[in-house]
Amino acid sequence: MRFDHRTAVVTGGAKGIGRAVAFELGAHGVEVVVLDVEKEALDKTGEELKAAGYRAHTIVCDVADRESMDRALNEIFACVDKVDILINNAGIYRDNVMKFWLTDPDTWERRWRINVFGTMYMTRGILPGMLERRYGHIVNLGSVAGVYGNWDMVDYSATKGAVISFTKALAKETAPYNVLVTAVSPGSIGEGTGPSELSFSGRHGSFEECAELICFLASDNASYCSGQNYQVDGCRKRM
Ligand SMILES: NC(=O)c1ccc[n+]([C@@H]2O[C@H](COP(=O)([O-])OP(=O)(O)OC[C@H]3O[C@@H](n4cnc5c(N)ncnc54)[C@H](O)[C@@H]3O)[C@@H](O)[C@H]2O)c1
């Protein structure tokens, strides 16, 4: 993958897919600013990135909170003078797995603030510089739930459908400025590649398998990819 002196912001990068993305970008010489709400995990990831010899910065930030995001945007531009790549990865999905009629509106609102408004607000903060420089790659984390709709995850599915639509619509406005916007929708991704009934490949995907697709879309190789949602799901079987 080609990256020409690029800098990247990865939200929710302390753990899981975001962490794997930060390592993959770091390994390709990209200077990475990692944001997360969990300070302890974030510090650990930052130290590990630096120990691996990668150029990394960490900023504690709650993407659901506009004041926290404003502070983080200021801190980002204190660390790096431009952002070429934005990976909107921060998201919550594991809680509140139940029938829609049993769910609590406060929980949906929190999820919309993180998964949807967090993505929109961070994009709104980073995009002007990209438009000005006529260069940018934005990759938003969708989900197969946002494509097919997951049972017992109705509110989560709705947020990820919104992220995918946001991606497709925004890409049309920014492509003339060479700012390319894509979504990556994982299936079942976890530590290792254990068995899964949800894909014809019969297993989970690893964080690294997901991160490689995200990083390809963020790279100079993906110069004609925009406005699409790319699934990484081992050939999804059922929801
Ligand atoms: N793992 C999967 O199977 C899967 C499937 C489909 C979609 N996704 C999406 O991929 C993304 C990453 O998933 P993951 O499996 O790595 O999740 P994860 O829970 O392992 O990691 C998410 C990270 O985001 C951070 N985060 C959560 N809320 C935040 C907030 N308000 N502000 C800043 N950071 C916050 C967490 O602290 C954590 O470090 C999410 O958007 C998720 O919805 C994951």
Ligand as a Chemical Component Dictionary entry (heavy atoms), coordinates in Angstrom:
data_LIG
# 
_chem_comp.id                   LIG 
_chem_comp.type                 NON-POLYMER 
_chem_comp.pdbx_formal_charge   0 
_chem_comp.three_letter_code    LIG 
# 
loop_
_chem_comp_atom.comp_id 
_chem_comp_atom.atom_id 
_chem_comp_atom.alt_atom_id 
_chem_comp_atom.type_symbol 
_chem_comp_atom.charge 
_chem_comp_atom.model_Cartn_x 
_chem_comp_atom.model_Cartn_y 
_chem_comp_atom.model_Cartn_z 
_chem_comp_atom.pdbx_ordinal 
LIG N1  N1  N 0  -16.289 -6.189 15.690 1  
LIG C1  C1  C 0  -17.323 -6.412 14.883 2  
LIG O1  O1  O 0  -17.729 -7.570 14.648 3  
LIG C2  C2  C 0  -18.006 -5.254 14.187 4  
LIG C3  C3  C 0  -19.009 -5.552 13.259 5  
LIG C4  C4  C 0  -19.635 -4.524 12.592 6  
LIG C5  C5  C 0  -19.261 -3.215 12.827 7  
LIG N2  N2  N 1  -18.292 -2.934 13.734 8  
LIG C6  C6  C 0  -17.947 -1.523 13.966 9  
LIG O2  O2  O 0  -16.549 -1.353 13.927 10 
LIG C7  C7  C 0  -16.157 -0.333 14.853 11 
LIG C8  C8  C 0  -15.103 -0.865 15.808 12 
LIG O3  O3  O 0  -15.601 -2.042 16.429 13 
LIG P1  P1  P 0  -14.721 -2.927 17.429 14 
LIG O4  O4  O 0  -15.199 -4.311 17.306 15 
LIG O5  O5  O -1 -13.285 -2.636 17.245 16 
LIG O6  O6  O 0  -15.243 -2.323 18.820 17 
LIG P2  P2  P 0  -14.504 -2.215 20.238 18 
LIG O7  O7  O 0  -15.587 -2.030 21.246 19 
LIG O8  O8  O 0  -13.524 -3.327 20.415 20 
LIG O9  O9  O 0  -13.666 -0.863 20.085 21 
LIG C9  C9  C 0  -14.337 0.362  19.939 22 
LIG C10 C10 C 0  -13.449 1.458  20.487 23 
LIG O10 O10 O 0  -14.209 2.677  20.424 24 
LIG C11 C11 C 0  -14.057 3.349  21.659 25 
LIG N3  N3  N 0  -15.221 4.196  21.917 26 
LIG C12 C12 C 0  -16.462 3.805  22.292 27 
LIG N4  N4  N 0  -17.229 4.877  22.516 28 
LIG C13 C13 C 0  -16.455 5.970  22.280 29 
LIG C14 C14 C 0  -16.676 7.359  22.373 30 
LIG N5  N5  N 0  -17.849 7.846  22.778 31 
LIG N6  N6  N 0  -15.677 8.202  22.044 32 
LIG C15 C15 C 0  -14.457 7.713  21.666 33 
LIG N7  N7  N 0  -14.180 6.397  21.579 34 
LIG C16 C16 C 0  -15.175 5.539  21.892 35 
LIG C17 C17 C 0  -13.927 2.242  22.708 36 
LIG O11 O11 O 0  -13.347 2.712  23.904 37 
LIG C18 C18 C 0  -13.079 1.229  21.960 38 
LIG O12 O12 O 0  -11.697 1.452  22.152 39 
LIG C19 C19 C 0  -17.451 0.128  15.549 40 
LIG O13 O13 O 0  -17.946 1.276  14.896 41 
LIG C20 C20 C 0  -18.397 -1.050 15.339 42 
LIG O14 O14 O 0  -19.751 -0.663 15.378 43 
LIG C21 C21 C 0  -17.649 -3.920 14.429 44 
# 
loop_
_chem_comp_bond.comp_id 
_chem_comp_bond.atom_id_1 
_chem_comp_bond.atom_id_2 
_chem_comp_bond.value_order 
_chem_comp_bond.pdbx_ordinal 
LIG N1  C1  SING 1  
LIG C1  O1  DOUB 2  
LIG C1  C2  SING 3  
LIG C2  C3  SING 4  
LIG C2  C21 DOUB 5  
LIG C3  C4  DOUB 6  
LIG C4  C5  SING 7  
LIG C5  N2  DOUB 8  
LIG N2  C6  SING 9  
LIG N2  C21 SING 10 
LIG C6  O2  SING 11 
LIG C6  C20 SING 12 
LIG O2  C7  SING 13 
LIG C7  C8  SING 14 
LIG C7  C19 SING 15 
LIG C8  O3  SING 16 
LIG O3  P1  SING 17 
LIG P1  O4  DOUB 18 
LIG P1  O5  SING 19 
LIG P1  O6  SING 20 
LIG O6  P2  SING 21 
LIG P2  O7  DOUB 22 
LIG P2  O8  SING 23 
LIG P2  O9  SING 24 
LIG O9  C9  SING 25 
LIG C9  C10 SING 26 
LIG C10 O10 SING 27 
LIG C10 C18 SING 28 
LIG O10 C11 SING 29 
LIG C11 N3  SING 30 
LIG C11 C17 SING 31 
LIG N3  C12 SING 32 
LIG N3  C16 SING 33 
LIG C12 N4  DOUB 34 
LIG N4  C13 SING 35 
LIG C13 C14 SING 36 
LIG C13 C16 DOUB 37 
LIG C14 N5  SING 38 
LIG C14 N6  DOUB 39 
LIG N6  C15 SING 40 
LIG C15 N7  DOUB 41 
LIG N7  C16 SING 42 
LIG C17 O11 SING 43 
LIG C17 C18 SING 44 
LIG C18 O12 SING 45 
LIG C19 O13 SING 46 
LIG C19 C20 SING 47 
LIG C20 O14 SING 48 
# 
